[in-house]
């Protein structure tokens, strides 16, 4: 497996989780703190932090620390183009949840 294929593997593994997709959807609207993500997603802080770490390793999010708070944002909004294209592969599923 070459380097480019390895990066794709890491990317798609990071996207293969419902909570990570939910985090990306929240971050689509702007930068959020870990605390804000915990509140809006209704999952524990350690779980949110774990998913954010995986998204960061995949190159999907950036982080910045401000005092005791850590804020995350989408690194490149084109990830949503990829997700919409993937969703278009399954037109029979309809548009139940809308697009990314």
C-alpha positions, 0 to 999 in steps of 0.5 A: 500500500502506498502513502496516498492509499494509506491516507485514504484508508485513514480518512475513510476509517475516520468517516466510518462512525456516526458520532464523527459524522455528527461532529463534522456536521456541528463543526460545519457551522463554525468553530466549537469547543469540546464542551459545546460539542458534548452539550449538543451531541449528548455524549460524554466528554471522553468520547467526544475527545476520542472522536476529535482526536481521530478526526484530527489524525485524519486531517479533517479538523484543526484545534486551538487552545484558549486558556482551559478550553480547546476549540475545533474547526473543519480544516477544509470544507471540501470534505462535505463535497466528498460526503455529498458525493458518497451519499449520491451513490445511494439514490434509493435511500432517498434524502432522509436526513438531507445533505451534509 
